[in-house]
Amino acid sequence: MKLVKIFAALVLVIIILYFLLQNNNLVNVDLVFYQKENVPVSVVMLGALGIGMLIGYGVALMMILAGKSELRTLKNKNQQLSEELNELRNASIEDDLYENQSGDD
């Protein structure tokens, strides 16, 4: 399975490189704080792809960390409730019954 993933990644890289090499037209890049003239379209596309991958990785990382934090919180709450349940199970029922009956008489 690992070899299939590596092969698929290599095919994808070759397709991307072929696509980028076909786009050699020069364009002007005008960002808010940065302007550059005569930049190949392939470089602009590669930059946009890289920035998109970084943003996607960051969002995925934040979601994973938030999920792990929530899981840790729920495990702690589950452990507290299990301890409370065990304490209630181990409590002496007969002592409470005798105390309630003697108080009524």
N, CA, C and O atoms as CSV, one atom per row, in Angstrom:
chain,resi,resn,atom,element,x,y,z
A,1,MET,N,N,0.828,-1.195,0.000
A,1,MET,CA,C,0.000,0.000,0.000
A,1,MET,C,C,0.869,1.255,0.000
A,1,MET,O,O,0.524,2.255,-0.629
A,2,LYS,N,N,1.989,1.198,0.702
A,2,LYS,CA,C,2.875,2.348,0.766
A,2,LYS,C,C,3.444,2.672,-0.610
A,2,LYS,O,O,3.590,3.840,-0.968
A,3,LEU,N,N,3.767,1.627,-1.386
A,3,LEU,CA,C,4.304,1.840,-2.725
A,3,LEU,C,C,3.265,2.468,-3.641
A,3,LEU,O,O,3.610,3.273,-4.506
A,4,VAL,N,N,2.001,2.110,-3.462
A,4,VAL,CA,C,0.935,2.697,-4.270
A,4,VAL,C,C,0.800,4.186,-3.971
A,4,VAL,O,O,0.615,4.991,-4.884
A,5,LYS,N,N,0.891,4.553,-2.694
A,5,LYS,CA,C,0.808,5.962,-2.315
A,5,LYS,C,C,1.980,6.753,-2.891
A,5,LYS,O,O,1.798,7.869,-3.378
A,6,ILE,N,N,3.187,6.175,-2.838
A,6,ILE,CA,C,4.362,6.850,-3.381
A,6,ILE,C,C,4.217,7.018,-4.891
A,6,ILE,O,O,4.520,8.080,-5.436
A,7,PHE,N,N,3.754,5.968,-5.560
A,7,PHE,CA,C,3.557,6.042,-7.008
A,7,PHE,C,C,2.520,7.105,-7.363
A,7,PHE,O,O,2.723,7.874,-8.303
A,8,ALA,N,N,1.412,7.158,-6.622
A,8,ALA,CA,C,0.373,8.155,-6.880
A,8,ALA,C,C,0.908,9.568,-6.651
A,8,ALA,O,O,0.588,10.483,-7.410
A,9,ALA,N,N,1.716,9.748,-5.616
A,9,ALA,CA,C,2.299,11.064,-5.347
A,9,ALA,C,C,3.248,11.470,-6.473
A,9,ALA,O,O,3.254,12.630,-6.886
A,10,LEU,N,N,4.044,10.534,-6.969
A,10,LEU,CA,C,4.956,10.851,-8.069
A,10,LEU,C,C,4.196,11.214,-9.340
A,10,LEU,O,O,4.577,12.150,-10.042
A,11,VAL,N,N,3.138,10.491,-9.638
A,11,VAL,CA,C,2.325,10.810,-10.812
A,11,VAL,C,C,1.713,12.189,-10.662
A,11,VAL,O,O,1.688,12.959,-11.623
A,12,LEU,N,N,1.222,12.516,-9.484
A,12,LEU,CA,C,0.634,13.827,-9.231
A,12,LEU,C,C,1.672,14.932,-9.399
A,12,LEU,O,O,1.370,15.979,-9.973
A,13,VAL,N,N,2.877,14.715,-8.911
A,13,VAL,CA,C,3.948,15.708,-9.054
A,13,VAL,C,C,4.298,15.905,-10.523
A,13,VAL,O,O,4.505,17.036,-10.963
A,14,ILE,N,N,4.366,14.829,-11.278
A,14,ILE,CA,C,4.686,14.939,-12.706
A,14,ILE,C,C,3.594,15.710,-13.448
A,14,ILE,O,O,3.897,16.535,-14.310
A,15,ILE,N,N,2.336,15.448,-13.123
A,15,ILE,CA,C,1.228,16.170,-13.757
A,15,ILE,C,C,1.298,17.653,-13.418
A,15,ILE,O,O,1.113,18.500,-14.292
A,16,ILE,N,N,1.565,17.971,-12.154
A,16,ILE,CA,C,1.662,19.376,-11.735
A,16,ILE,C,C,2.822,20.059,-12.440
A,16,ILE,O,O,2.673,21.184,-12.917
A,17,LEU,N,N,3.979,19.402,-12.517
A,17,LEU,CA,C,5.128,19.993,-13.205
A,17,LEU,C,C,4.834,20.220,-14.685
A,17,LEU,O,O,5.186,21.267,-15.227
A,18,TYR,N,N,4.203,19.267,-15.338
A,18,TYR,CA,C,3.847,19.423,-16.743
A,18,TYR,C,C,2.913,20.615,-16.924
A,18,TYR,O,O,3.090,21.418,-17.840
A,19,PHE,N,N,1.921,20.723,-16.048
A,19,PHE,CA,C,0.964,21.828,-16.123
A,19,PHE,C,C,1.669,23.162,-15.912
A,19,PHE,O,O,1.387,24.133,-16.613
A,20,LEU,N,N,2.581,23.211,-14.950
A,20,LEU,CA,C,3.286,24.458,-14.675
A,20,LEU,C,C,4.224,24.839,-15.818
A,20,LEU,O,O,4.363,26.023,-16.126
A,21,LEU,N,N,4.862,23.870,-16.444
A,21,LEU,CA,C,5.785,24.163,-17.536
A,21,LEU,C,C,5.050,24.656,-18.781
A,21,LEU,O,O,5.650,25.342,-19.609
A,22,GLN,N,N,3.784,24.330,-18.933
A,22,GLN,CA,C,3.006,24.794,-20.073
A,22,GLN,C,C,2.605,26.265,-19.935
A,22,GLN,O,O,2.262,26.904,-20.930
A,23,ASN,N,N,2.645,26.802,-18.732
A,23,ASN,CA,C,2.231,28.189,-18.477
A,23,ASN,C,C,3.453,29.065,-18.250
A,23,ASN,O,O,3.844,29.321,-17.111
A,24,ASN,N,N,4.046,29.518,-19.339
A,24,ASN,CA,C,5.245,30.355,-19.233
A,24,ASN,C,C,4.957,31.818,-19.516
A,24,ASN,O,O,5.892,32.613,-19.610
A,25,ASN,N,N,3.713,32.195,-19.654
A,25,ASN,CA,C,3.386,33.597,-19.919
A,25,ASN,C,C,3.803,34.458,-18.741
A,25,ASN,O,O,3.780,34.015,-17.592
A,26,LEU,N,N,4.185,35.694,-19.039
A,26,LEU,CA,C,4.588,36.626,-17.992
A,26,LEU,C,C,3.398,37.499,-17.603
A,26,LEU,O,O,2.647,37.965,-18.461
A,27,VAL,N,N,3.240,37.710,-16.312
A,27,VAL,CA,C,2.140,38.531,-15.791
A,27,VAL,C,C,2.690,39.498,-14.761
A,27,VAL,O,O,3.803,39.332,-14.263
A,28,ASN,N,N,1.898,40.503,-14.449
A,28,ASN,CA,C,2.238,41.437,-13.385
A,28,ASN,C,C,1.490,41.035,-12.128
A,28,ASN,O,O,0.280,40.806,-12.159
A,29,VAL,N,N,2.212,40.950,-11.027
A,29,VAL,CA,C,1.610,40.587,-9.748
A,29,VAL,C,C,1.475,41.856,-8.928
A,29,VAL,O,O,2.453,42.566,-8.692
A,30,ASP,N,N,0.247,42.133,-8.495
A,30,ASP,CA,C,-0.022,43.336,-7.713
A,30,ASP,C,C,-0.716,42.927,-6.429
A,30,ASP,O,O,-1.936,42.765,-6.390
A,31,LEU,N,N,0.072,42.762,-5.382
A,31,LEU,CA,C,-0.479,42.481,-4.061
A,31,LEU,C,C,-0.666,43.806,-3.337
A,31,LEU,O,O,-0.290,44.854,-3.863
A,32,VAL,N,N,-1.231,43.777,-2.157
A,32,VAL,CA,C,-1.520,45.021,-1.445
A,32,VAL,C,C,-0.238,45.797,-1.134
A,32,VAL,O,O,-0.176,47.006,-1.358
A,33,PHE,N,N,0.776,45.114,-0.623
A,33,PHE,CA,C,1.999,45.798,-0.229
A,33,PHE,C,C,3.189,45.464,-1.118
A,33,PHE,O,O,4.307,45.900,-0.844
A,34,TYR,N,N,2.962,44.701,-2.169
A,34,TYR,CA,C,4.073,44.231,-2.999
A,34,TYR,C,C,3.639,44.179,-4.458
A,34,TYR,O,O,2.569,43.663,-4.782
A,35,GLN,N,N,4.490,44.725,-5.341
A,35,GLN,CA,C,4.215,44.691,-6.768
A,35,GLN,C,C,5.433,44.149,-7.492
A,35,GLN,O,O,6.568,44.534,-7.211
A,36,LYS,N,N,5.176,43.253,-8.425
A,36,LYS,CA,C,6.263,42.650,-9.189
A,36,LYS,C,C,5.817,42.538,-10.637
A,36,LYS,O,O,4.677,42.156,-10.903
A,37,GLU,N,N,6.686,42.861,-11.567
A,37,GLU,CA,C,6.357,42.801,-12.987
A,37,GLU,C,C,7.066,41.625,-13.638
A,37,GLU,O,O,8.138,41.205,-13.202
A,38,ASN,N,N,6.453,41.108,-14.681
A,38,ASN,CA,C,7.019,40.034,-15.496
A,38,ASN,C,C,7.365,38.781,-14.689
A,38,ASN,O,O,8.511,38.334,-14.675
A,39,VAL,N,N,6.372,38.236,-14.030
A,39,VAL,CA,C,6.533,37.006,-13.268
A,39,VAL,C,C,5.833,35.890,-14.053
A,39,VAL,O,O,4.697,36.075,-14.490
A,40,PRO,N,N,6.487,34.738,-14.241
A,40,PRO,CA,C,5.814,33.644,-14.946
A,40,PRO,C,C,4.567,33.166,-14.191
A,40,PRO,O,O,4.548,33.137,-12.961
A,41,VAL,N,N,3.544,32.797,-14.937
A,41,VAL,CA,C,2.292,32.329,-14.343
A,41,VAL,C,C,2.547,31.086,-13.494
A,41,VAL,O,O,1.902,30.891,-12.464
A,42,SER,N,N,3.488,30.247,-13.925
A,42,SER,CA,C,3.775,29.025,-13.170
A,42,SER,C,C,4.283,29.331,-11.760
A,42,SER,O,O,3.965,28.616,-10.810
A,43,VAL,N,N,5.066,30.389,-11.635
A,43,VAL,CA,C,5.574,30.770,-10.306
A,43,VAL,C,C,4.423,31.281,-9.436
A,43,VAL,O,O,4.349,30.965,-8.249
A,44,VAL,N,N,3.533,32.068,-10.031
A,44,VAL,CA,C,2.378,32.577,-9.284
A,44,VAL,C,C,1.494,31.414,-8.827
A,44,VAL,O,O,1.042,31.380,-7.683
A,45,MET,N,N,1.254,30.460,-9.737
A,45,MET,CA,C,0.415,29.305,-9.392
A,45,MET,C,C,1.080,28.452,-8.316
A,45,MET,O,O,0.409,27.988,-7.394
A,46,LEU,N,N,2.379,28.243,-8.422
A,46,LEU,CA,C,3.098,27.458,-7.423
A,46,LEU,C,C,3.073,28.155,-6.062
A,46,LEU,O,O,2.927,27.501,-5.029
A,47,GLY,N,N,3.215,29.482,-6.065
A,47,GLY,CA,C,3.127,30.239,-4.813
A,47,GLY,C,C,1.752,30.148,-4.186
A,47,GLY,O,O,1.624,29.981,-2.973
A,48,ALA,N,N,0.713,30.258,-5.017
A,48,ALA,CA,C,-0.659,30.150,-4.506
A,48,ALA,C,C,-0.917,28.751,-3.967
A,48,ALA,O,O,-1.568,28.593,-2.935
A,49,LEU,N,N,-0.407,27.731,-4.664
A,49,LEU,CA,C,-0.563,26.354,-4.190
A,49,LEU,C,C,0.137,26.163,-2.841
A,49,LEU,O,O,-0.421,25.553,-1.928
A,50,GLY,N,N,1.349,26.684,-2.722
A,50,GLY,CA,C,2.100,26.551,-1.465
A,50,GLY,C,C,1.411,27.251,-0.307
A,50,GLY,O,O,1.319,26.700,0.790
A,51,ILE,N,N,0.926,28.468,-0.547
A,51,ILE,CA,C,0.240,29.211,0.514
A,51,ILE,C,C,-1.056,28.506,0.896
A,51,ILE,O,O,-1.401,28.426,2.075
A,52,GLY,N,N,-1.774,27.995,-0.105
A,52,GLY,CA,C,-3.009,27.260,0.180
A,52,GLY,C,C,-2.755,26.005,0.991
A,52,GLY,O,O,-3.525,25.672,1.892
A,53,MET,N,N,-1.665,25.304,0.667
A,53,MET,CA,C,-1.326,24.100,1.431
A,53,MET,C,C,-0.971,24.448,2.872
A,53,MET,O,O,-1.362,23.738,3.798
A,54,LEU,N,N,-0.231,25.539,3.062
A,54,LEU,CA,C,0.126,25.948,4.429
A,54,LEU,C,C,-1.112,26.337,5.233
A,54,LEU,O,O,-1.235,25.968,6.401
A,55,ILE,N,N,-2.021,27.072,4.619
A,55,ILE,CA,C,-3.245,27.467,5.324
A,55,ILE,C,C,-4.086,26.230,5.646
A,55,ILE,O,O,-4.610,26.106,6.753
A,56,GLY,N,N,-4.214,25.322,4.686
A,56,GLY,CA,C,-4.973,24.093,4.931
A,56,GLY,C,C,-4.358,23.251,6.028
A,56,GLY,O,O,-5.071,22.696,6.865
A,57,TYR,N,N,-3.022,23.151,6.029
A,57,TYR,CA,C,-2.332,22.398,7.076
A,57,TYR,C,C,-2.561,23.051,8.435
A,57,TYR,O,O,-2.790,22.360,9.428
A,58,GLY,N,N,-2.500,24.365,8.483
A,58,GLY,CA,C,-2.722,25.067,9.753
A,58,GLY,C,C,-4.131,24.860,10.285
A,58,GLY,O,O,-4.319,24.629,11.480
A,59,VAL,N,N,-5.126,24.942,9.401
A,59,VAL,CA,C,-6.520,24.733,9.823
A,59,VAL,C,C,-6.718,23.302,10.312
A,59,VAL,O,O,-7.357,23.070,11.338
A,60,ALA,N,N,-6.162,22.341,9.563
A,60,ALA,CA,C,-6.296,20.940,9.973
A,60,ALA,C,C,-5.612,20.698,11.313
A,60,ALA,O,O,-6.130,19.964,12.154
A,61,LEU,N,N,-4.458,21.309,11.512
A,61,LEU,CA,C,-3.727,21.155,12.767
A,61,LEU,C,C,-4.526,21.726,13.934
A,61,LEU,O,O,-4.582,21.119,15.003
A,62,MET,N,N,-5.145,22.888,13.735
A,62,MET,CA,C,-5.960,23.491,14.792
A,62,MET,C,C,-7.164,22.616,15.120
A,62,MET,O,O,-7.522,22.470,16.289
A,63,MET,N,N,-7.788,22.035,14.105
A,63,MET,CA,C,-8.941,21.167,14.344
A,63,MET,C,C,-8.526,19.908,15.109
A,63,MET,O,O,-9.250,19.451,15.994
A,64,ILE,N,N,-7.379,19.356,14.773
A,64,ILE,CA,C,-6.890,18.164,15.471
A,64,ILE,C,C,-6.577,18.492,16.919
A,64,ILE,O,O,-6.943,17.737,17.820
A,65,LEU,N,N,-5.897,19.620,17.155
A,65,LEU,CA,C,-5.561,20.008,18.526
A,65,LEU,C,C,-6.825,20.296,19.344
A,65,LEU,O,O,-6.898,19.935,20.519
A,66,ALA,N,N,-7.816,20.941,18.729
A,66,ALA,CA,C,-9.072,21.208,19.435
A,66,ALA,C,C,-9.788,19.898,19.768
A,66,ALA,O,O,-10.348,19.756,20.855
A,67,GLY,N,N,-9.774,18.957,18.851
A,67,GLY,CA,C,-10.399,17.654,19.104
A,67,GLY,C,C,-9.704,16.898,20.216
A,67,GLY,O,O,-10.359,16.279,21.055
A,68,LYS,N,N,-8.365,16.944,20.229
A,68,LYS,CA,C,-7.627,16.273,21.298
A,68,LYS,C,C,-7.891,16.927,22.645
A,68,LYS,O,O,-7.990,16.239,23.661
A,69,SER,N,N,-8.003,18.240,22.661
A,69,SER,CA,C,-8.300,18.941,23.909
A,69,SER,C,C,-9.687,18.559,24.423
A,69,SER,O,O,-9.865,18.309,25.615
A,70,GLU,N,N,-10.662,18.515,23.527
A,70,GLU,CA,C,-12.012,18.123,23.928
A,70,GLU,C,C,-12.032,16.676,24.402
A,70,GLU,O,O,-12.713,16.355,25.376
A,71,LEU,N,N,-11.300,15.807,23.732
A,71,LEU,CA,C,-11.228,14.405,24.136
A,71,LEU,C,C,-10.616,14.270,25.528
A,71,LEU,O,O,-11.097,13.485,26.345
A,72,ARG,N,N,-9.557,15.036,25.800
A,72,ARG,CA,C,-8.911,14.999,27.114
A,72,ARG,C,C,-9.876,15.483,28.198
A,72,ARG,O,O,-9.927,14.909,29.285
A,73,THR,N,N,-10.633,16.531,27.904
A,73,THR,CA,C,-11.614,17.051,28.863
A,73,THR,C,C,-12.700,16.017,29.147
A,73,THR,O,O,-13.077,15.803,30.299
A,74,LEU,N,N,-13.196,15.384,28.097
A,74,LEU,CA,C,-14.246,14.376,28.282
A,74,LEU,C,C,-13.729,13.146,29.026
A,74,LEU,O,O,-14.464,12.546,29.810
A,75,LYS,N,N,-12.472,12.765,28.790
A,75,LYS,CA,C,-11.895,11.634,29.528
A,75,LYS,C,C,-11.780,11.960,31.009
A,75,LYS,O,O,-12.062,11.113,31.857
A,76,ASN,N,N,-11.366,13.186,31.327
A,76,ASN,CA,C,-11.273,13.587,32.735
A,76,ASN,C,C,-12.647,13.593,33.397
A,76,ASN,O,O,-12.795,13.142,34.533
A,77,LYS,N,N,-13.647,14.102,32.693
A,77,LYS,CA,C,-14.997,14.126,33.252
A,77,LYS,C,C,-15.527,12.712,33.428
A,77,LYS,O,O,-16.175,12.410,34.430
A,78,ASN,N,N,-15.256,11.845,32.460
A,78,ASN,CA,C,-15.671,10.447,32.553
A,78,ASN,C,C,-15.015,9.768,33.748
A,78,ASN,O,O,-15.663,8.997,34.457
A,79,GLN,N,N,-13.748,10.046,33.974
A,79,GLN,CA,C,-13.046,9.452,35.113
A,79,GLN,C,C,-13.630,9.958,36.433
A,79,GLN,O,O,-13.787,9.182,37.376
A,80,GLN,N,N,-13.948,11.231,36.508
A,80,GLN,CA,C,-14.553,11.773,37.723
A,80,GLN,C,C,-15.919,11.139,37.986
A,80,GLN,O,O,-16.236,10.787,39.122
A,81,LEU,N,N,-16.724,10.997,36.935
A,81,LEU,CA,C,-18.039,10.391,37.112
A,81,LEU,C,C,-17.925,8.915,37.477
A,81,LEU,O,O,-18.735,8.409,38.254
A,82,SER,N,N,-16.931,8.217,36.927
A,82,SER,CA,C,-16.729,6.809,37.285
A,82,SER,C,C,-16.325,6.673,38.744
A,82,SER,O,O,-16.788,5.771,39.442
A,83,GLU,N,N,-15.456,7.574,39.207
A,83,GLU,CA,C,-15.054,7.543,40.614
A,83,GLU,C,C,-16.246,7.829,41.524
A,83,GLU,O,O,-16.409,7.181,42.558
A,84,GLU,N,N,-17.079,8.798,41.141
A,84,GLU,CA,C,-18.257,9.110,41.946
A,84,GLU,C,C,-19.227,7.930,41.968
A,84,GLU,O,O,-19.808,7.627,43.010
A,85,LEU,N,N,-19.403,7.272,40.845
A,85,LEU,CA,C,-20.276,6.111,40.769
A,85,LEU,C,C,-19.749,4.973,41.634
A,85,LEU,O,O,-20.520,4.309,42.327
A,86,ASN,N,N,-18.445,4.746,41.596
A,86,ASN,CA,C,-17.849,3.697,42.433
A,86,ASN,C,C,-18.014,4.019,43.914
A,86,ASN,O,O,-18.258,3.118,44.716
A,87,GLU,N,N,-17.885,5.286,44.285
A,87,GLU,CA,C,-18.074,5.671,45.684
A,87,GLU,C,C,-19.518,5.427,46.108
A,87,GLU,O,O,-19.773,4.963,47.220
A,88,LEU,N,N,-20.458,5.738,45.224
A,88,LEU,CA,C,-21.864,5.516,45.556
A,88,LEU,C,C,-22.189,4.038,45.627
A,88,LEU,O,O,-23.005,3.622,46.449
A,89,ARG,N,N,-21.567,3.242,44.783
A,89,ARG,CA,C,-21.796,1.794,44.827
A,89,ARG,C,C,-21.244,1.188,46.117
A,89,ARG,O,O,-21.831,0.262,46.676
A,90,ASN,N,N,-20.141,1.705,46.573
A,90,ASN,CA,C,-19.478,1.151,47.752
A,90,ASN,C,C,-20.011,1.744,49.059
A,90,ASN,O,O,-19.625,1.301,50.140
A,91,ALA,N,N,-20.883,2.727,48.967
A,91,ALA,CA,C,-21.434,3.328,50.184
A,91,ALA,C,C,-22.308,2.301,50.894
A,91,ALA,O,O,-22.968,1.481,50.255
A,92,SER,N,N,-22.304,2.355,52.179
A,92,SER,CA,C,-23.077,1.416,52.978
A,92,SER,C,C,-24.544,1.827,52.940
A,92,SER,O,O,-24.923,2.871,53.471
A,93,ILE,N,N,-25.345,1.011,52.320
A,93,ILE,CA,C,-26.775,1.290,52.207
A,93,ILE,C,C,-27.472,1.050,53.546
A,93,ILE,O,O,-28.375,1.803,53.908
A,94,GLU,N,N,-27.076,0.032,54.276
A,94,GLU,CA,C,-27.734,-0.325,55.529
A,94,GLU,C,C,-27.585,0.765,56.578
A,94,GLU,O,O,-28.513,1.012,57.349
A,95,ASP,N,N,-26.419,1.425,56.620
A,95,ASP,CA,C,-26.229,2.496,57.596
A,95,ASP,C,C,-27.236,3.614,57.354
A,95,ASP,O,O,-27.810,4.140,58.307
A,96,ASP,N,N,-27.459,3.984,56.105
A,96,ASP,CA,C,-28.404,5.049,55.796
A,96,ASP,C,C,-29.839,4.637,56.133
A,96,ASP,O,O,-30.624,5.469,56.588
A,97,LEU,N,N,-30.188,3.381,55.921
A,97,LEU,CA,C,-31.545,2.924,56.211
A,97,LEU,C,C,-31.827,2.957,57.709
A,97,LEU,O,O,-32.900,3.391,58.127
A,98,TYR,N,N,-30.876,2.504,58.517
A,98,TYR,CA,C,-31.084,2.491,59.961
A,98,TYR,C,C,-31.162,3.906,60.518
A,98,TYR,O,O,-31.910,4.173,61.458
A,99,GLU,N,N,-30.376,4.819,59.924
A,99,GLU,CA,C,-30.430,6.198,60.419
A,99,GLU,C,C,-31.784,6.828,60.111
A,99,GLU,O,O,-32.332,7.534,60.958
A,100,ASN,N,N,-32.338,6.593,58.924
A,100,ASN,CA,C,-33.628,7.161,58.545
A,100,ASN,C,C,-34.763,6.554,59.371
A,100,ASN,O,O,-35.696,7.266,59.745
A,101,GLN,N,N,-34.703,5.278,59.657
A,101,GLN,CA,C,-35.767,4.648,60.422
A,101,GLN,C,C,-35.747,5.068,61.876
A,101,GLN,O,O,-36.806,5.248,62.477
A,102,SER,N,N,-34.578,5.228,62.451
A,102,SER,CA,C,-34.528,5.623,63.856
A,102,SER,C,C,-34.935,7.083,64.044
A,102,SER,O,O,-35.421,7.455,65.112
A,103,GLY,N,N,-34.741,7.918,63.014
A,103,GLY,CA,C,-35.118,9.320,63.109
A,103,GLY,C,C,-36.622,9.512,63.019
A,103,GLY,O,O,-37.141,10.495,63.548
A,104,ASP,N,N,-37.337,8.607,62.366
A,104,ASP,CA,C,-38.784,8.730,62.201
A,104,ASP,C,C,-39.526,8.317,63.471
A,104,ASP,O,O,-40.592,8.860,63.758
A,105,ASP,N,N,-39.000,7.392,64.215
A,105,ASP,CA,C,-39.715,6.856,65.399
A,105,ASP,C,C,-39.694,7.776,66.536
A,105,ASP,O,O,-40.247,7.466,67.591
